[in-house]
Amino acid sequence: MSTQDTSRPAERPVDEWVTGDEPMTGPQESYLHTLAREAGEEPPADLSKADASKEIERLQSETGRG
């Protein structure tokens, strides 16, 4: 019997996202602005989906939200 959590699909690494080169989504941009403000930084602009995801992870770690 497996004890592996199958309730969530395995996440693909950001660098392997098929749509990773597309512009970041509206929710990503909004959340980045919130996190950047909390971190005392200027929010980044014109990021791809993949780069926005990486920046969100960095800022979450920095602000304690991650």
Secondary structure as the mmCIF struct_conf table of DSSP 4:
data_model
#
loop_
_struct_conf.conf_type_id
_struct_conf.id
_struct_conf.beg_label_comp_id
_struct_conf.beg_label_asym_id
_struct_conf.beg_label_seq_id
_struct_conf.end_label_comp_id
_struct_conf.end_label_asym_id
_struct_conf.end_label_seq_id
BEND BEND1 SER A 7 ARG A 8
HELX_LH_PP_P HELX_LH_PP_P1 PRO A 9 PRO A 13
HELX_RH_3T_P HELX_RH_3T_P1 VAL A 14 GLU A 16
TURN_TY1_P TURN_TY1_P1 VAL A 18 ASP A 21
BEND BEND2 GLU A 22 GLU A 22
STRN STRN1 PRO A 23 PRO A 23
HELX_LH_PP_P HELX_LH_PP_P2 MET A 24 THR A 25
HELX_RH_AL_P HELX_RH_AL_P1 GLY A 26 ALA A 39
TURN_TY1_P TURN_TY1_P2 GLY A 40 GLY A 40
HELX_LH_PP_P HELX_LH_PP_P3 GLU A 42 PRO A 44
BEND BEND3 ASP A 46 ASP A 46
STRN STRN2 SER A 48 SER A 48
HELX_RH_AL_P HELX_RH_AL_P2 LYS A 49 THR A 63
TURN_TY1_P TURN_TY1_P3 GLY A 64 GLY A 64
#
